[in-house]
Amino acid sequence: MSRDIETHTIKRNVHQLRIVLRHYKLECEGLETLCIKDQILSSECANKIVGWAVSYHLMQMQNPNPESTIVLSQECINHGFGILQSSQSEPQNMRRSQKDIIAENEFEASLLANVIPPSETGVTFDDIGALEAVKDTLKELIMLPLKMPELFRKGKLTKPCQGILLFGPPGTGKTKLAKAIATEAGATFINISNSSIMSKVPGESEKYVKAVFSLTSKASPCIIFIDEVDSMLGQKEKPREHETTRIMRNEFMVN
């Protein structure tokens, strides 16, 4: 009975992968003999496996021909499946609740309400309609370095970016995109706004900024989302700029 279930799972997974390969006009050597029996692959998982397999295939090629049909090997598919398994287990290990983070001072304690574990953000890329080009760019710039850091350690040109600016009118999905990144990458989400770190008391705003980044180190990996960033980190030497705002912005730049 268990052997029949394994056989059915293998055939179903091969069929799911074949659909994705045909959609992207790709081929795979020995696809019929591929043995993936540990789990039943959804359409989304199959897409991820093929994507990672293509990246691995291109990495192995010295002079890839962009006009030729990509023919993947079983090794490439197995490599993609291995990444899928590790990415599915990572969020379980990385999940942290607010109770797991110990605040060292009053500034960290006041910001704990803005710390959201990846299991509680409640938004994935599938929940966001359209914006396909934006989602693909974010996956490449943020999620790929998180899941495959070994690809980004050689030289400064391949170093992953430390910040991304999402711009557009209200309601275009900027906050949802940031939450989806955190969910998909298994990263803690910290939502920061002007009201959460600004203070009338001199010197406190800088301490709130330091608390943001100290919490980040405790909840790593982490995505810091700064809402309405232009109101906080605007142009330097702006006319009539308050001294507190200038010092707070400098503290952000230092961190």
ZAZA-188975 format. One line per 4 residues: number of its first residue (from 0); their letters; for each residue z, x, y of N, C-alpha, C. Coordinates in steps of 0.05 Angstrom, whole numbers, plus 5000, padded with zeros to 4 digits. Layout:
% residues N
NUM) A) Z:X:Y:Z:X:Y:Z:X:Y ~ ...
***
This chain:
% residues 255
0) MSRD) 5000:5017:4976:5000:5000:5000:5000:5017:5025 ~ 5018:5038:5026:5019:5055:5049:4993:5071:5053 ~ 4980:5078:5030:4955:5093:5032:4933:5075:5044 ~ 4933:5049:5037:4914:5031:5049:4918:5028:5079
4) IETH) 4943:5027:5087:4949:5025:5116:4940:5050:5131 ~ 4944:5073:5119:4935:5098:5131:4905:5099:5134 ~ 4891:5090:5112:4862:5090:5113:4851:5071:5134 ~ 4864:5048:5136:4856:5028:5157:4861:5040:5185
8) TIKR) 4883:5053:5189:4889:5065:5215:4869:5087:5222 ~ 4862:5104:5203:4843:5125:5208:4816:5113:5216 ~ 4806:5093:5201:4780:5081:5207:4780:5067:5234 ~ 4803:5054:5240:4804:5040:5266:4804:5060:5289
12) NVHQ) 4818:5083:5286:4818:5103:5307:4791:5116:5311 ~ 4777:5121:5288:4750:5132:5290:4732:5113:5305 ~ 4734:5087:5299:4718:5067:5312:4724:5066:5342 ~ 4749:5068:5349:4757:5067:5377:4746:5092:5392
16) LRIV) 4748:5115:5380:4737:5139:5392:4706:5138:5395 ~ 4693:5126:5374:4664:5125:5375:4655:5107:5399 ~ 4670:5086:5404:4663:5068:5426:4664:5084:5453 ~ 4685:5099:5456:4689:5115:5481:4667:5136:5483
20) LRHY) 4661:5150:5461:4640:5171:5461:4613:5159:5469 ~ 4607:5136:5458:4581:5123:5464:4580:5115:5493 ~ 4602:5105:5503:4603:5097:5531:4597:5120:5550 ~ 4607:5144:5544:4602:5167:5561:4579:5184:5552
24) KLEC) 4564:5174:5532:4540:5188:5521:4548:5215:5511 ~ 4569:5216:5495:4578:5241:5483:4575:5240:5452 ~ 4576:5263:5440:4575:5264:5411:4598:5280:5400 ~ 4605:5276:5375:4626:5291:5362:4618:5298:5334
28) EGLE) 4620:5323:5327:4614:5333:5300:4636:5325:5281 ~ 4628:5313:5258:4648:5306:5238:4667:5284:5246 ~ 4658:5266:5263:4676:5244:5273:4686:5227:5249 ~ 4668:5222:5230:4676:5205:5207:4698:5216:5190
32) TLCI) 4700:5243:5190:4721:5256:5173:4746:5262:5189 ~ 4747:5253:5214:4771:5258:5231:4794:5241:5220 ~ 4817:5254:5218:4841:5241:5206:4863:5239:5226 ~ 4864:5217:5241:4886:5211:5259:4900:5186:5249
36) KDQI) 4923:5190:5236:4937:5169:5223:4966:5164:5233 ~ 4974:5181:5253:5002:5179:5262:5007:5154:5280 ~ 4985:5144:5292:4989:5120:5309:4962:5106:5312 ~ 4963:5081:5320:4939:5065:5325:4931:5069:5355
40) LSSE) 4907:5079:5359:4899:5085:5387:4889:5060:5401 ~ 4898:5057:5425:4888:5036:5443:4863:5047:5457 ~ 4849:5029:5470:4825:5038:5486:4833:5059:5507 ~ 4856:5054:5520:4865:5073:5541:4871:5100:5528
44) CANK) 4885:5101:5506:4891:5126:5492:4866:5141:5483 ~ 4847:5126:5473:4822:5139:5464:4807:5151:5488 ~ 4808:5138:5511:4795:5149:5535:4809:5175:5543 ~ 4835:5175:5542:4850:5199:5549:4844:5222:5530
48) IVGW) 4843:5216:5504:4837:5237:5484:4810:5250:5489 ~ 4790:5233:5494:4763:5243:5498:4762:5259:5524 ~ 4776:5250:5545:4776:5265:5570:4788:5293:5567 ~ 4810:5294:5553:4823:5321:5548:4805:5337:5529
52) AVSY) 4792:5325:5510:4774:5339:5492:4751:5351:5507 ~ 4739:5336:5526:4717:5347:5542:4726:5371:5558 ~ 4750:5368:5571:4760:5391:5587:4764:5416:5570 ~ 4775:5412:5546:4780:5434:5528:4753:5446:5519
56) HLMQ) 4733:5429:5514:4707:5439:5505:4694:5456:5527 ~ 4696:5446:5552:4684:5461:5575:4698:5487:5580 ~ 4724:5488:5575:4739:5513:5578:4730:5534:5558 ~ 4722:5525:5534:4714:5544:5513:4686:5555:5518
60) MQNP) 4670:5541:5534:4643:5550:5539:4641:5569:5562 ~ 4626:5591:5559:4624:5611:5580:4604:5602:5601 ~ 4581:5592:5592:4560:5583:5611:4551:5555:5604 ~ 4567:5534:5610:4559:5507:5603:4534:5498:5618
64) NPES) 4517:5484:5603:4492:5472:5615:4498:5443:5623 ~ 4498:5437:5649:4505:5410:5657:4485:5389:5648 ~ 4461:5397:5641:4440:5378:5633:4440:5372:5603 ~ 4454:5389:5588:4454:5385:5559:4476:5365:5550
68) TIVL) 4471:5352:5527:4490:5333:5517:4515:5347:5506 ~ 4538:5338:5513:4563:5351:5504:4568:5342:5475 ~ 4571:5361:5458:4577:5356:5430:4605:5367:5424 ~ 4624:5349:5420:4652:5357:5416:4657:5363:5386
72) SQEC) 4675:5381:5382:4683:5388:5354:4709:5373:5347 ~ 4716:5373:5322:4741:5360:5313:4765:5374:5327 ~ 4762:5400:5331:4784:5415:5344:4789:5405:5372 ~ 4768:5398:5386:4771:5387:5414:4786:5360:5413
76) INHG) 4778:5343:5394:4791:5316:5392:4820:5319:5384 ~ 4825:5337:5365:4853:5342:5357:4870:5353:5379 ~ 4857:5370:5396:4871:5381:5419:4878:5358:5439 ~ 4859:5340:5443:4865:5317:5461:4887:5299:5450
80) FGIL) 4887:5295:5423:4907:5279:5410:4935:5292:5412 ~ 4935:5319:5410:4961:5333:5413:4973:5330:5441 ~ 4955:5330:5461:4965:5326:5489:4975:5298:5492 ~ 4962:5279:5480:4970:5251:5481:4998:5247:5470
84) QSSQ) 5003:5259:5446:5029:5257:5434:5051:5270:5451 ~ 5045:5293:5462:5065:5307:5479:5071:5291:5504 ~ 5050:5279:5516:5053:5263:5541:5069:5238:5536 ~ 5067:5227:5511:5082:5203:5504:5111:5209:5499
88) SEPQ) 5117:5233:5489:5144:5240:5483:5159:5251:5508 ~ 5144:5262:5527:5156:5274:5551:5171:5254:5568 ~ 5160:5230:5574:5176:5212:5590:5203:5205:5579 ~ 5204:5203:5551:5230:5197:5539:5250:5219:5545
92) NMRR) 5241:5244:5545:5259:5267:5550:5265:5270:5579 ~ 5246:5261:5596:5249:5266:5625:5263:5243:5639 ~ 5266:5221:5626:5278:5198:5640:5306:5204:5649 ~ 5311:5198:5674:5338:5202:5685:5344:5177:5702
96) SQKD) 5367:5167:5699:5376:5145:5715:5393:5156:5738 ~ 5399:5139:5757:5415:5148:5780:5443:5158:5770 ~ 5453:5147:5748:5479:5155:5738:5478:5184:5728 ~ 5455:5194:5719:5453:5221:5709:5452:5242:5731
100) IIAE) 5447:5234:5755:5445:5252:5778:5471:5252:5793 ~ 5484:5275:5794:5509:5278:5808:5505:5287:5837 ~ 5512:5270:5856:5509:5277:5884:5531:5297:5892 ~ 5522:5318:5906:5541:5339:5914:5553:5334:5941
104) NEFE) 5541:5316:5957:5551:5310:5983:5544:5281:5991 ~ 5553:5273:6014:5548:5245:6023:5519:5240:6029 ~ 5504:5260:6036:5475:5257:6042:5459:5251:6017 ~ 5465:5266:5996:5452:5261:5970:5460:5233:5960
108) ASLL) 5485:5226:5963:5495:5200:5953:5481:5177:5967 ~ 5476:5180:5993:5463:5158:6008:5433:5155:6001 ~ 5421:5176:5989:5393:5175:5982:5388:5168:5953 ~ 5409:5165:5937:5406:5159:5909:5392:5132:5904
112) ANVI) 5395:5114:5922:5382:5088:5919:5351:5090:5921 ~ 5341:5112:5932:5313:5116:5934:5301:5131:5910 ~ 5318:5139:5891:5309:5154:5868:5304:5134:5845 ~ 5279:5133:5836:5271:5114:5815:5260:5129:5791
116) PPSE) 5272:5125:5767:5262:5138:5743:5234:5128:5736 ~ 5218:5144:5721:5191:5136:5715:5189:5110:5699 ~ 5210:5104:5684:5210:5079:5667:5215:5054:5684 ~ 5223:5058:5709:5230:5035:5726:5211:5030:5749
120) TGVT) 5191:5046:5752:5172:5042:5775:5156:5017:5771 ~ 5149:5011:5746:5136:4986:5740:5107:4984:5749 ~ 5094:5006:5754:5065:5005:5763:5050:5027:5748 ~ 5027:5019:5737:5009:5038:5724:4982:5037:5738
124) FDDI) 4964:5055:5731:4937:5055:5743:4922:5029:5736 ~ 4928:5018:5712:4914:4994:5704:4922:4970:5721 ~ 4945:4971:5735:4954:4949:5752:4940:4949:5779 ~ 4925:4971:5785:4912:4973:5811:4882:4968:5808
128) GALE) 4873:4947:5821:4844:4941:5820:4827:4959:5837 ~ 4803:4964:5828:4784:4981:5843:4796:5008:5847 ~ 4789:5022:5869:4798:5048:5877:4795:5068:5854 ~ 4773:5065:5838:4770:5082:5814:4766:5111:5822
132) AVKD) 4751:5116:5844:4746:5144:5853:4773:5157:5862 ~ 4789:5141:5876:4815:5151:5885:4833:5158:5861 ~ 4834:5140:5841:4851:5144:5818:4842:5168:5802 ~ 4816:5172:5799:4806:5196:5785:4813:5221:5800
136) TLKE) 4812:5221:5826:4819:5244:5842:4848:5251:5839 ~ 4865:5231:5840:4894:5235:5837:4901:5246:5809 ~ 4888:5235:5789:4893:5245:5762:4886:5275:5760 ~ 4864:5282:5773:4855:5310:5771:4873:5329:5787
140) LIML) 4882:5319:5811:4898:5337:5829:4927:5338:5821 ~ 4938:5316:5810:4967:5316:5805:4974:5315:5775 ~ 4962:5296:5761:4971:5292:5733:4961:5314:5715 ~ 4937:5324:5719:4927:5346:5702:4944:5371:5704
144) PLKM) 4952:5380:5728:4970:5403:5730:4997:5398:5717 ~ 5007:5373:5717:5033:5367:5705:5031:5368:5674 ~ 5008:5358:5664:5006:5356:5635:4995:5382:5622 ~ 4979:5397:5638:4967:5422:5627:4971:5445:5647
148) PELF) 4996:5453:5651:5002:5474:5672:4990:5501:5666 ~ 4984:5505:5640:4972:5531:5633:4945:5536:5645 ~ 4931:5515:5653:4905:5517:5666:4906:5526:5695 ~ 4930:5524:5707:4932:5528:5736:4950:5552:5743
152) RKGK) 4952:5571:5725:4969:5594:5730:4953:5619:5737 ~ 4927:5618:5735:4911:5642:5740:4899:5642:5768 ~ 4913:5657:5786:4903:5660:5813:4910:5637:5831 ~ 4906:5642:5857:4913:5622:5878:4893:5600:5880
156) LTKP) 4868:5605:5872:4847:5584:5875:4852:5561:5856 ~ 4864:5566:5833:4870:5545:5814:4898:5533:5816 ~ 4913:5543:5836:4940:5533:5840:4940:5504:5848 ~ 4956:5487:5835:4956:5458:5842:4966:5454:5870
160) CQGI) 4956:5432:5882:4964:5425:5910:4993:5415:5910 ~ 5006:5420:5932:5034:5412:5934:5037:5385:5949 ~ 5016:5376:5962:5019:5351:5976:4991:5338:5980 ~ 4991:5311:5981:4966:5296:5984:4972:5274:6005
164) LLFG) 4952:5270:6023:4955:5250:6044:4939:5225:6036 ~ 4952:5203:6033:4939:5177:6028:4938:5162:6054 ~ 4914:5155:6063:4912:5141:6089:4895:5116:6086 ~ 4901:5097:6104:4887:5072:6104:4904:5050:6115
168) PPGT) 4893:5027:6121:4908:5005:6133:4930:4995:6114 ~ 4950:4981:6124:4971:4970:6107:4959:4951:6085 ~ 4970:4953:6061:4961:4935:6040:4938:4946:6023 ~ 4930:4971:6027:4908:4982:6011:4917:4996:5986
172) GKTK) 4943:4996:5980:4952:5006:5954:4963:5034:5954 ~ 4970:5045:5977:4980:5073:5978:5006:5076:5963 ~ 5025:5058:5967:5051:5060:5953:5047:5056:5923 ~ 5031:5037:5916:5026:5031:5888:5013:5055:5874
176) LAKA) 4995:5068:5887:4982:5092:5875:5003:5114:5870 ~ 5021:5118:5889:5042:5138:5886:5060:5131:5862 ~ 5067:5106:5860:5085:5097:5838:5070:5100:5811 ~ 5044:5094:5811:5029:5096:5786:5027:5125:5777
180) IATE) 5025:5143:5796:5024:5172:5789:5051:5179:5775 ~ 5073:5171:5787:5099:5177:5776:5102:5166:5748 ~ 5093:5141:5744:5095:5128:5718:5079:5142:5697 ~ 5053:5147:5703:5035:5159:5684:5043:5188:5678
184) AGAT) 5054:5202:5697:5061:5230:5693:5090:5234:5683 ~ 5105:5212:5681:5133:5214:5672:5150:5228:5692 ~ 5145:5224:5718:5159:5238:5739:5177:5218:5754 ~ 5200:5228:5764:5218:5212:5780:5205:5206:5807
188) FINI) 5208:5182:5818:5196:5174:5843:5217:5172:5865 ~ 5214:5187:5886:5233:5186:5909:5218:5175:5933 ~ 5226:5152:5942:5213:5139:5965:5229:5144:5990 ~ 5216:5158:6009:5230:5166:6034:5215:5153:6058
192) SNSS) 5231:5141:6075:5220:5130:6100:5235:5141:6124 ~ 5226:5135:6147:5238:5146:6172:5267:5137:6174 ~ 5273:5112:6166:5300:5101:6170:5320:5114:6150 ~ 5310:5124:6128:5328:5135:6108:5338:5163:6114
196) IMSK) 5325:5177:6132:5333:5205:6137:5339:5210:6167 ~ 5331:5191:6184:5337:5196:6213:5366:5187:6220 ~ 5378:5203:6237:5406:5197:6245:5409:5204:6275 ~ 5426:5188:6288:5432:5194:6316:5451:5217:6320
200) VPGE) 5466:5224:6298:5485:5246:6300:5469:5272:6298 ~ 5472:5290:6317:5458:5316:6316:5464:5332:6291 ~ 5443:5341:6278:5446:5358:6254:5445:5343:6228 ~ 5448:5316:6228:5449:5301:6203:5421:5297:6192
204) SEKY) 5401:5294:6209:5374:5289:6198:5365:5312:6181 ~ 5371:5337:6190:5363:5361:6174:5377:5361:6147 ~ 5402:5352:6147:5418:5352:6122:5407:5331:6103 ~ 5396:5308:6114:5384:5289:6097:5358:5300:6084
208) VKAV) 5343:5315:6100:5319:5328:6089:5326:5347:6067 ~ 5346:5364:6071:5355:5382:6050:5364:5367:6025 ~ 5377:5344:6029:5386:5328:6007:5363:5317:5991 ~ 5341:5310:6004:5317:5300:5990:5307:5321:5970
212) FSLT) 5305:5346:5979:5294:5367:5962:5314:5377:5941 ~ 5340:5375:5948:5360:5383:5928:5361:5362:5905 ~ 5357:5336:5912:5355:5315:5892:5330:5319:5875 ~ 5309:5329:5887:5283:5333:5873:5288:5353:5851
216) SKAS) 5302:5375:5856:5307:5395:5836:5324:5384:5813 ~ 5341:5365:5818:5358:5353:5797:5342:5333:5780 ~ 5322:5320:5792:5307:5299:5779:5279:5308:5771 ~ 5274:5334:5771:5248:5345:5765:5238:5337:5737
220) PCII) 5212:5332:5733:5190:5332:5753:5192:5307:5771 ~ 5183:5310:5796:5189:5290:5816:5165:5287:5835 ~ 5161:5262:5843:5141:5255:5864:5156:5245:5888 ~ 5153:5259:5911:5165:5250:5936:5144:5234:5952
224) FIDE) 5149:5209:5957:5131:5193:5972:5143:5188:6000 ~ 5129:5198:6021:5139:5194:6048:5123:5172:6061 ~ 5136:5149:6065:5122:5126:6076:5119:5129:6106 ~ 5096:5121:6117:5091:5124:6146:5097:5152:6155
228) VDSM) 5084:5171:6142:5090:5199:6148:5083:5207:6176 ~ 5064:5193:6189:5056:5201:6216:5078:5196:6236 ~ 5096:5177:6231:5118:5172:6249:5140:5193:6247 ~ 5140:5207:6224:5161:5227:6219:5151:5256:6225
232) LGQK) 5127:5261:6214:5117:5289:6216:5091:5289:6232 ~ 5093:5280:6256:5070:5278:6274:5062:5305:6286 ~ 5045:5303:6306:5034:5327:6319:5057:5343:6332 ~ 5055:5370:6329:5075:5387:6341:5071:5387:6372
236) EKPR) 5094:5392:6385:5094:5393:6415:5083:5368:6427 ~ 5089:5345:6416:5080:5320:6426:5096:5314:6452 ~ 5084:5303:6472:5098:5296:6497:5121:5277:6492 ~ 5144:5282:6504:5168:5266:6503:5179:5265:6474
240) EHET) 5174:5285:6458:5185:5285:6431:5214:5292:6432 ~ 5230:5277:6417:5259:5282:6416:5265:5308:6401 ~ 5285:5322:6409:5292:5347:6397:5300:5343:6367 ~ 5313:5321:6361:5321:5316:6333:5296:5313:6315
244) TRIM) 5276:5300:6325:5251:5297:6309:5238:5324:6304 ~ 5237:5341:6324:5225:5367:6321:5240:5384:6301 ~ 5266:5384:6302:5282:5400:6283:5279:5389:6255 ~ 5279:5363:6252:5276:5350:6226:5249:5357:6214
248) RNEF) 5228:5356:6230:5201:5363:6220:5200:5392:6211 ~ 5212:5410:6226:5212:5438:6219:5227:5442:6192 ~ 5248:5427:6188:5263:5429:6162:5245:5420:6139 ~ 5229:5399:6144:5211:5390:6123:5190:5413:6117
252) MVN) 5180:5425:6137:5160:5446:6133:5172:5470:6118 ~ 5196:5476:6123:5210:5498:6109:5212:5492:6079 ~ 5220:5468:6073:5224:5460:6045:5198:5455:6031
***
